[in-house]
Amino acid sequence: MADIFYPIAKFRFRLSWDKQKISKEEEIGFTEVSGLDYQIDPIEYRDGIDPGLSKRKMAGMRKFSNVTLKRGNFKGLRDFYDWIDGTGGSAAADRNSVRKRGEYRRTVTITLLDEASVEIVSWTLTNAFPIKVQFTDMKADANEVAIDTLELAHEGLTVEYL
């Protein structure tokens, strides 16, 4: 009987970034990652002596979507919040400096794992930095986990099939 191949489930993944100050035992988990896509804008061109009655299309610049990360809010793991704040753990006055805030760009890697924790695909964001933070809403009669959202802008997305 032939082998049957199933698509990889998307519920097991890992996220890491350079300059990460947390240990493997304290690894930050995320409940959702979205926005792993990009598109290439076409360039249309036609000159006056072109015999064709339509424009030529050429590949133009790539445009990357922002990546959204969601995670449960819990005590500890300051690196996540220090990155959002732009302080890197330093004094609050430093966060207002454009030069200091430029130092917090990171390489972020999202890796999809199979059921046996084997790495299948990884997406790497180049020069990622937080552009939007949304802390959880609060509701007295809710029976839910507090979820924070972090939106990242980046300058490049590469995909590697492992």
C-alpha positions in Angstrom: 0.0 0.0 0.0 1.3 3.4 -0.9 2.3 5.9 1.8 -0.4 8.5 2.6 0.9 12.0 3.1 -1.1 14.5 5.2 -0.7 18.2 5.3 1.2 19.6 8.3 -1.0 20.9 11.1 -0.5 24.6 11.9 -1.0 24.5 15.6 2.6 23.7 16.6 5.1 26.5 16.0 8.0 28.3 17.7 9.0 32.0 17.5 12.5 33.3 18.3 14.4 36.5 17.7 18.0 37.6 17.9 19.1 39.4 21.1 16.6 37.2 23.0 17.5 37.3 26.6 15.3 34.5 27.9 16.4 30.9 28.4 14.9 27.9 26.7 13.0 27.0 29.8 11.3 30.4 29.7 10.6 30.5 26.0 7.7 32.8 25.1 4.8 31.0 23.4 2.3 32.7 21.1 -1.2 31.7 20.4 -1.3 33.1 16.9 1.0 34.4 14.1 -0.6 36.0 11.1 0.5 38.1 8.1 3.3 35.9 6.7 2.9 37.0 3.1 4.2 39.4 0.5 3.3 40.5 -2.9 5.1 41.9 -6.0 3.6 45.0 -7.5 3.6 44.9 -11.3 5.0 47.7 -13.4 3.1 48.5 -16.5 4.9 50.1 -19.4 4.1 51.0 -23.0 5.9 53.4 -25.4 4.4 55.1 -28.4 6.0 52.9 -31.1 5.1 49.6 -29.4 3.0 47.6 -32.0 1.0 45.8 -29.3 -2.2 47.3 -28.1 -1.5 46.5 -24.4 1.0 47.4 -21.8 4.0 45.2 -21.0 4.1 44.0 -17.4 7.3 43.7 -15.4 8.0 42.6 -11.9 8.3 45.6 -9.6 9.0 46.1 -5.9 8.0 43.6 -3.2 5.6 44.7 -0.5 5.6 42.9 2.8 2.6 42.7 5.1 2.9 43.4 8.8 3.1 40.3 11.0 0.7 40.1 14.0 1.7 38.1 17.1 -0.8 37.3 19.8 0.0 35.8 23.2 -1.5 35.4 26.6 -0.6 38.0 29.2 1.2 36.6 32.2 3.7 37.9 34.8 7.4 37.7 33.9 9.4 37.5 30.7 10.3 41.2 30.5 12.2 41.0 27.1 8.9 41.0 25.2 7.7 44.2 26.9 11.1 45.9 26.8 11.1 45.4 23.1 7.7 47.0 22.7 8.7 49.9 24.9 11.9 50.4 23.0 13.9 50.6 26.2 15.8 47.3 25.9 15.7 47.4 29.7 17.4 50.8 29.9 16.2 54.1 31.3 12.9 55.5 30.1 14.5 58.6 28.8 16.4 56.6 26.1 13.1 55.4 24.4 12.5 58.9 23.1 15.8 59.0 21.2 15.4 58.1 17.5 19.0 56.7 17.5 18.3 54.5 20.4 15.0 53.2 18.9 16.8 52.3 15.7 18.9 49.8 17.6 15.9 47.6 18.5 15.3 46.0 15.0 15.5 42.3 15.2 15.6 39.2 13.0 12.5 37.2 13.9 12.1 33.5 12.9 8.8 31.6 13.0 9.2 27.9 12.6 6.4 25.4 11.9 6.8 22.0 13.6 5.2 18.7 13.0 3.7 16.4 15.6 7.1 15.1 16.6 8.6 18.6 17.0 10.6 18.3 13.8 11.1 21.7 12.1 9.3 21.7 8.7 9.2 25.3 7.4 10.7 28.6 8.8 9.9 32.2 7.9 12.5 34.8 8.7 11.6 38.5 9.1 14.5 40.9 8.5 14.8 44.1 10.5 11.5 43.6 12.3 10.3 46.2 14.8 7.0 46.7 16.7 4.7 49.3 15.2 1.5 48.6 17.2 0.7 47.2 20.5 -2.8 46.3 21.7 -3.1 45.2 25.3 -6.0 43.0 26.3 -9.5 44.4 26.9 -11.0 43.7 30.3 -14.5 42.5 31.1 -15.7 41.6 34.5 -18.0 38.8 33.4 -15.7 37.3 30.8 -14.3 33.7 31.0 -11.3 34.2 28.8 -7.5 34.5 28.9 -6.0 38.0 28.6 -4.5 38.3 25.1 -2.0 40.9 24.0 -1.3 41.7 20.4 2.0 42.9 18.8 2.2 44.1 15.2 5.6 44.0 13.5 6.8 45.8 10.4 9.8 44.3 8.6 12.0 44.8 5.6 12.1 41.3 4.2 10.6 37.8 4.4 12.4 34.6 3.5 11.0 31.1 3.6 13.1 28.0 4.1 11.8 24.4 3.8 13.8 22.3 6.2 
